[in-house]
Amino acid sequence: MFKKILVANRGEIALRIIRASRELGIKTVAVYSEADRDSLHVRFADEHICIGPPPAKESYLSVPRLIAAAEITDADAIHPGYGFLAEDASFAEVCESCNIKFIGPDPKIISQMGDKLTAREIAKKGGVPVLPSSDGAVPSEADAVTIAEEIGYPVIIKASGGGGGRGMRIARSAGELSKAYTTAKAESAAAFNNSEIYLEKLVENGRHVEVQVIGDQYGNLIHLGERDCSSQRRYQKMVEESPAPNLPQSIREKIWEAGVLCARAVDYQSAGTIEFLLDPEGGFYFLEMNTRIQVEHPVTEMVTGVNIVAEQIRVAAGNKLRYKQEDIRFLGHSIECRINAEDPDNGFMPSAGHLDVFNLAGGFGVRVDTHCYSDYHIPPFYDSLIAKLVVHAENREEAILRMKRALDEFVVEGVKTTIPFCKRIMDNPNFKDGTVHTKYLEEMLAEPQLVEA
């Protein structure tokens, strides 16, 4: 087992990794920028070291500073968390060259599955369904129009080298495609340093369902069921749950099988997620693979009882998986709400600032992952996520009621948050009856709200 892990991240995920490491008897090192000096992940690590000023490129994205911090503190492993350098193959290679274990998959796998075109081909060869699309990158606008006519409108333009909605455009006609092509290509180049884009058939009112997998170096690979992440705004997830509601068991099991097939196709050896798009007719198609821990991993932990981060660390250290597929049992229902420092009534504008009051929800079946506390100052330099509110109950109806109660108890003063918006989601008819799709939140936002007298 590792002696000391440097956590190359910040916020709630850094604290989550520190907790898992401590329960494994491993010491931890927290890195932080000058803006994160007072974060809880700094307080609870065994050691901490400042790696630079607030801008991420001068701190959390600075590979030389991270490696230097690991060498100075004699850390023998680095956990990247999610975001930042978590899916940067070159960072994983640098760790290897410095004899520091990167807690994640092999750099080659990160590179392969990080390129969406390559990942599609791997999934396809592995027997996983994929959507009709261009055969590789689309070199010109004229080619895009020709391919779109063959696939059939509507189509979606996607960046080969990234995700999160950047470089993505929908086109319902040749005219729209011509306008969107240049914009998507430029945005992809700016965001991912890769201007390659490809076309894919657009599924209207589709659902986003992903499968959690974990593999070790001895050929053992299991799934931990699926999560529904259809509650999205501009391709950013707001609410996630497990298991996925209103999903026939036969389709559920096929998605599990497809997730394992995809992971086996690259001999996957870490925690990872395979994302699928479900159409209204019950078909499902490979979207992408995330070769890291996911923000929404707690809902899977709640229904399976498996500490995913701890298992990720154990297999990285060379241990065998402690579970076989037949050991995994799914109990009850779990929902996660992302609590962001944003103003839902003002276009979800970021709302950094001082937390005058930060009262966490609690009680039976409630979990909060956060790095914040009353009197903490939220810096304006990073992602707006300040907490993940997670509930678990015997069934979905009870989980929704528990989440509503927990949201009422979660009191934040000093900044605007998405708590009121999450309450609206819990009362939304589509969410309550489980008829969710990736556009229902945008439809909800477009509806006029009743103003109380």
Steps between C-alpha positions, in 0.01 A plus 500: 500500500608859447665684788398851398264639234518853365152620406537707183165672531290725721157532658267219596666235283837567663344452844321185376834350393664598829226322695527182293879502535487537877264204526762299310775614737665723239638846575398786273638824363265782405614748238330837487514833325519822697123535455432160663710544812192471727332206324415195711708268281807695614404474865440124506796374296808379687715750312427795275700705257419818304565455130432848366268795448123468439493449121473125436762506225752625757401251771271200450587469130873550548656157454851608612362644825294190573791266436729718710245493785484119480879468505545749785244316716622155394158397367503173309165553324286780357121497486368748241132498607280630216547799273835679476759233403291190573474402133831642382705213359820705494467571875460127567812435290700760695392336827621163370833642384553647850421164663179636652188287456217676319175378657306439183531295181802463274584821304433317173143422610445860612615617158293245307175554688554876526476530124134448420560370149748240620274409792205448263704260288616306806144474628372394159764229463417383851139437400351814658227685305597842360293768326519558122778752447773628273782257433763692695561875511319721252762697302281768341164670511403346166581153633290574807196584287543184291537276805205661677277426201610135513443471877180703493417816692506598779869448572732609777853630449745379766859578588725197465726604786260613773159523659294700746298656220792693349529464125152347480236639266165368374401540136157426356573611145788563260476872571534451873784253449703744291479763774570255780796322339746791516390602849532148640841450340636826644356430843648150501844634410485763774371266771695181425785605270343263249280633219377158382123465503267222390128460432259272676128432463307703759268306729207721602386475863771248580611391846854508637576175685849395608654182637760499779780247454811401697778275374831370634825382338405133542216505248222550752242758392156572640220751460322675786175564318386812323425865573250727327654841430231639272429803722731734311520866416715584198664157522590558867353248743287635785342190658605135474342183632542126523338282386364665185120539528252340258763282337390146406721243671586337167641831366670573832689170485596557135647839592698341785633240256592765243686700765708197595565414134629851436728494804633157411575619146781717646591271792386770741672503841352772723167661580328638191166578343348412163230743390205405281220685327158331508239580238124504575459161328738323740811498284827603660829622357854561621579866570842505666712357779622702797830355620473645851278526803172680428339785695190285542672186632335531849158382377659174386681465832171547685312226313787248486689567824827501303754772580596576140787736580654252744475221241655727238797558733530131589513377139748776409727364773492157335233333711229276361142620497331399823172436318372263236198592293277263698598683821339826385151562633286803422305636796246782483526827309744792521480857366772766486447874459795715403503813714673770297579858598289637215194722470220304325292817464779680318602258229690280749767767534782391736459636852837485674537669838484465876287228660326670792302183579565147373271260684525146366203268462514183708298216640436143395605418143661838428861560390672830419837518324643851533815697575310806623383627840353814658740794465676339202564718195418342163770604251388613153771313311363144479195286439191619688427164669503551878322186620334176394183415688429127482208301643420129515164336569316172446341621176497797264186662642651504848833622364331801338321585825825464693681724252230767532536489878879518476490793258281689747757436775799604290525871580753718319522876553743745346495363144237378258476124445314248288308366802173674393542360148557148636175536695322584176646189339369278781149638435525484121243255352757346265743437782238374744366237260842415358427609142823694478709584194798727442290803399224497761682743731536754220130460430432556869712816501307634202170470687371816671518487879218599730598798715358493851312813607 
